Amino acid sequence: MKVVLASASPRRHQLLKELFADFDICIPTADEHFVGSCPSETVIELATRKIKDIDGELVIGCDTIVYFQGNYYGKPYNRDKALAMLAKLSGNTHEVYSGLAIAYQGKVYQGRERSTVTFKALVQEQLEVYVDTYKPYDKAGAYGIQDEFLVKGYSGSYKNIMGLPVEKLKDILVRIGALNG
């Protein structure tokens, strides 16, 4: 079976290897502007956009966002935006949502996952060290849970926070017959 991951994320590539030894990568060109009235709706819509027009027997798309006090925190793209995001999240608990969209046998299946993350209270100098060291410009919320520098604790799926809720994905794939349990 030809499996295709619709993602440029190296973390998603790494995590999908837990389920498939061999798969292709296709970087989607989908519009990633936030569209939904709530975070769980937004990530599902964006994940679904990512798999459109990608050929494969099994195509997997995922989108992850950080949500805090009614605001979406996607990829910061530059140092100032990263620092501003991290300053707002510092010392607080936020939510991480991932949406999954799977195209298989002519149908699209969807799923979502929600986790929470609590940041340590950090001063500006610490945030600058983090951004300058880890360069988190390709990460929702401007951080990676695996870096551990900022994180005091979390609840829910660690892999969801990394960017691909492998447990949820596996459940869906087994349920639809695309993966043996």
N, C-alpha and C positions, 0 to 999 in steps of 0.2 A: 504494500500500500504506500502510495506517495503522500507523505505527511509534509505540510508546509506551515511554518510559523511566520505569521505576518507581523514582524517586529524587527526593529533595529537594535533592541536592547540586549547587551551582552549578558545581563542577569537573567533575562527570560531564556536566552539560548542555553545558558548553564542549567537552569532549573528544568527545562523541558527534557534534558538528557536523562532525568530521573524516570521518564516514561517511555522515551523513544531513543534508541541508540543512533538512529539515522533519520535525519529530516532535512528538508531544504529551508532556506530562509529567503523570504521575499519582503523587502522593505516597503510598507504601504505608503501611498501618497495621499491618504485620506485627510480631509480637513479635521483638525483636532480641536476646534473651538468648542467650548462647553455649551451644551444645548439643552440640557434637561432642567426640570424644575426641582430636582433633588439629586444628590450625588450618585445614588444607586442607578437611577435612570440615565444619568449622564454617561457613566462608564460603560453601561450596556450599549448605548447608542454609538459611542466612539469605538468600542471593540467591534461592533457590527460593521461600521464604516470601513474598518481596516481590512476586513476579509473580502469585501466586494471586489470583483474583477481579479481575484487571484485564483489560479488554477491549481487543483490538487484533489486527490481523493478525500483527504482530510485536511482542512485549513483551519488553523487556530489563530484567533486574534484576542488580544487582551489590552485593556487600558486601565491605568492606575492613577488615582488622584488622592491628594491630601485635602481634607476638609476641616476647617476650623472656624468657629463663630460665624457661620453663614458664608464663608469665603472659600473658593477653590484655589488650591496651590498646585499648579502644574510645574513644568520645567522652567527654571528661572532664566536660562540663556545668557545671563551675564552676572558679574560679581555683585553689583549693587542690588539687583533683584534677589539674588541668593541670600545676601546678608539681611535684606529687609524681611524676607520670608522667615529665616531662621530666628531673627529677633522677635517676631510675633509668636513663633512656636515655643521659644525658650521658656522653660518653667511651666509649661501648660500641657494638657492632654488633648490630642487631636485624633481624628479618624482617618483611616486609610481604606479606600474603596477600590476594588478591582472588579471589572466586568469582563466576562468571557463571551466570545462568540465562536461557535464551531460550525463550519459547513461540512456536512457529511451526507452523502447519498441524496443530494438534491434538497436537503432541509438545513435550516439554521437553528442551532440549539444555543441557548444562552444561560448564563449563570452569573452570580455575583458573590462577593465576599467582603466582609467588613471586619477590620481590626482597629484597635486603639493603641496609640503610642504616647508615652509621657516623656517629655524632654527634661533634662537637668536644667536648672536655672544657670545660664551662662552669661558672661559679660561680653561686650563687643570684641575685645581682643581675642577671646577664645573662639568666637564665631569666625573672625577673620582668619585665624590659624586653620580652622576646619576648612573653610572655603578655599584658601590658598593651597592647602595640602591635598584635599580630596577632589577639588574641582567638580562639584556636584551639579553641573549645568544640564545634565541629561536625566536628572532624577526628579520625580514629582516631590514637591515640598523642599527641594534643594538638599536632600540628604539620603543616605543609604543606611538602612537599619544595621547592615553588616559592619559598618564602620564603628559602631558602638560609642563613639566619642561624645555624642549628644544625648544618648538615650538612657533614661533612668529605668524604664520598664515598658512592657507592652502586654496586651492581651489579644487573643485570637491567633490567627495564622501568621507565623513568622515569614513564610514564603509569600504570602499575600503582600506583606509589607515590603518585601524585596521586589515585588512586581509581577509575580505569577502564582496565583493560588493553586498549587499543584494538587492538593488534596481534593478541592472542588472540581478541578479539571478532570482528574482521574475518575471521580464519581460519575460525572457526566459521560465521559468516554465509555466507561463500563456499561452504564445504563443504555446508551444508544447502540451498543455492540461494536464500537470502534476499537476497543481494548479489552483484553481478557482480564478479569479480576484477579 
